[in-house]
Amino acid sequence: MERPIFQPVGTPVEELDTPALVLDLDVMDKNIQTFQGYFAATTSKARPVVTSHLCPQIAHRQLDAGGTVGGIAVTTLGEAEVFANSGFDDILLANQVVTVSKIRRLCALAAQASIGIAVDNLDNAQQLSSGAVAAGVELHVLVEIDAGMGRCGISPGVEALKLTQRVDGLPGLKLVGIMGSVPGPKGGDDPSEHESQTKANLQVILDSKEAMEQGGLSIEVVSVGGAHCYAQAIQMAGVTEVRAGRYPLMDHRLKSFLPELNPAAKILASVISHPIDGMAVLDAGHKATAPDQGRPVLEGIDGAEATRFSAEHGIVELEGDAQSKLNPGDKAWLVPYELGASVNQYDYFRAAKNGKLEGFWPISARGRLA
């Protein structure tokens, strides 16, 4: 658990104790307005995935901005509980819930909010049905289809149709539709090739919808994810919602695919050593930056690159004019490569406006993995 130093509102951002996860509210609000604005005149709407930021205050701003279905998506039951207790009453748990104890918790949650849940096998659907009946609630079910993620989801085609037919009519469950996740961009991906593959993956989901409707089923919701696929999804008839997560805060991984959005959450670090001309050392290491999927990017200093991280230290290699910069006591900004992993290292955003601290925003669902 993070033990932050709570400095007073109005403190200049660069005087915050480090490492610190700083949220620029103006940049975040502009990202939200820009991205959700894409859905204003479309039949598809955004369903914000709160897993990347885990912060109810941010999620409320997303729903207030328009262009959404009016609800959110989460990845774990613990996240769903946190957000339900923070005033959210339309929550899609875009994942499978399979154990007896978790199904009990899920059904208890359905007594206070509209809860959607993903299923990809009949045994699980029957367990959910029994739990819902016992609790006297109704769960909204989306059959998950594997659209190229190679993760959860039943195979499209005949298998998906059979499962959906069996799920339809189970007591305590309401079949509302289908869902699928589309692989996101990776470093070095060509945008045009990614766009083409994304369309093909989305079509897999829509073909399943058509087969199910021909089989006599009513498919009200077609939910696809994530933020990187919105441009293709809103052009394809039949998609009703796009589950999108990282766009309010952004990260380096998604930036090349959504260049009009900017990083709103960055890690502020202090230089603690400059032992040789070609190297500086930051106080933000692996514990502060979570570089598992990619190294954070040092911002604003040509010739300086964050290259390796130990538990407590970040190493920056310096070339040319950068060798005279980043001296002990200086501050540096790191843009996370993968937002969700970085945010999960902290308990609070240091929310800032015009370069000054506005307050500490709790990352309330941090660590709610179960």
GIHUSUL-V11112 format. One record per residue. OMEGA is omega in whole degrees, 0 to 359 (NA if undefined). Layout:
omega:OMEGA
omega:OMEGA
This chain:
omega:178
omega:176
omega:188
omega:169
omega:184
omega:178
omega:188
omega:173
omega:182
omega:177
omega:174
omega:187
omega:185
omega:173
omega:177
omega:173
omega:186
omega:358
omega:183
omega:175
omega:187
omega:181
omega:176
omega:186
omega:180
omega:179
omega:179
omega:181
omega:178
omega:177
omega:181
omega:181
omega:181
omega:185
omega:182
omega:175
omega:179
omega:184
omega:188
omega:185
omega:181
omega:176
omega:173
omega:176
omega:179
omega:167
omega:183
omega:174
omega:189
omega:185
omega:182
omega:182
omega:172
omega:189
omega:180
omega:180
omega:177
omega:182
omega:177
omega:178
omega:179
omega:181
omega:180
omega:187
omega:179
omega:179
omega:182
omega:176
omega:181
omega:179
omega:185
omega:172
omega:177
omega:181
omega:181
omega:178
omega:178
omega:176
omega:180
omega:180
omega:179
omega:184
omega:174
omega:179
omega:178
omega:172
omega:179
omega:187
omega:176
omega:187
omega:173
omega:173
omega:189
omega:184
omega:178
omega:174
omega:193
omega:185
omega:181
omega:183
omega:180
omega:177
omega:176
omega:179
omega:180
omega:181
omega:175
omega:179
omega:180
omega:176
omega:182
omega:181
omega:173
omega:187
omega:171
omega:184
omega:178
omega:173
omega:175
omega:173
omega:188
omega:181
omega:180
omega:179
omega:179
omega:176
omega:177
omega:179
omega:180
omega:180
omega:180
omega:179
omega:180
omega:182
omega:181
omega:181
omega:176
omega:176
omega:177
omega:189
omega:169
omega:176
omega:182
omega:182
omega:176
omega:181
omega:176
omega:180
omega:184
omega:183
omega:174
omega:177
omega:178
omega:179
omega:179
omega:178
omega:187
omega:183
omega:179
omega:179
omega:180
omega:181
omega:182
omega:177
omega:180
omega:180
omega:181
omega:178
omega:175
omega:182
omega:179
omega:180
omega:172
omega:176
omega:181
omega:180
omega:182
omega:179
omega:175
omega:177
omega:183
omega:181
omega:180
omega:182
omega:174
omega:179
omega:178
omega:179
omega:174
omega:184
omega:182
omega:177
omega:178
omega:179
omega:180
omega:180
omega:178
omega:178
omega:180
omega:180
omega:177
omega:181
omega:176
omega:180
omega:181
omega:176
omega:177
omega:177
omega:181
omega:180
omega:180
omega:179
omega:175
omega:177
omega:175
omega:181
omega:175
omega:181
omega:185
omega:186
omega:169
omega:187
omega:181
omega:180
omega:17
omega:188
omega:184
omega:186
omega:188
omega:186
omega:177
omega:185
omega:184
omega:178
omega:186
omega:183
omega:178
omega:176
omega:182
omega:180
omega:177
omega:176
omega:187
omega:188
omega:195
omega:189
omega:180
omega:185
omega:179
omega:173
omega:185
omega:182
omega:185
omega:189
omega:184
omega:180
omega:174
omega:188
omega:180
omega:177
omega:185
omega:179
omega:178
omega:180
omega:180
omega:179
omega:176
omega:182
omega:175
omega:173
omega:180
omega:180
omega:173
omega:193
omega:177
omega:184
omega:188
omega:184
omega:169
omega:182
omega:179
omega:177
omega:178
omega:180
omega:183
omega:182
omega:183
omega:189
omega:180
omega:185
omega:186
omega:182
omega:180
omega:182
omega:173
omega:185
omega:177
omega:188
omega:164
omega:181
omega:179
omega:179
omega:179
omega:181
omega:174
omega:190
omega:181
omega:185
omega:167
omega:186
omega:187
omega:187
omega:172
omega:183
omega:179
omega:176
omega:187
omega:177
omega:175
omega:182
omega:181
omega:181
omega:178
omega:182
omega:180
omega:176
omega:183
omega:182
omega:176
omega:178
omega:178
omega:180
omega:178
omega:175
omega:180
omega:174
omega:180
omega:193
omega:188
omega:181
omega:180
omega:181
omega:184
omega:176
omega:189
omega:174
omega:183
omega:161
omega:168
omega:183
omega:186
omega:178
omega:181
omega:174
omega:181
omega:183
omega:176
omega:181
omega:178
omega:181
omega:183
omega:171
omega:198
omega:182
omega:178
omega:177
omega:180
omega:186
omega:186
omega:NA
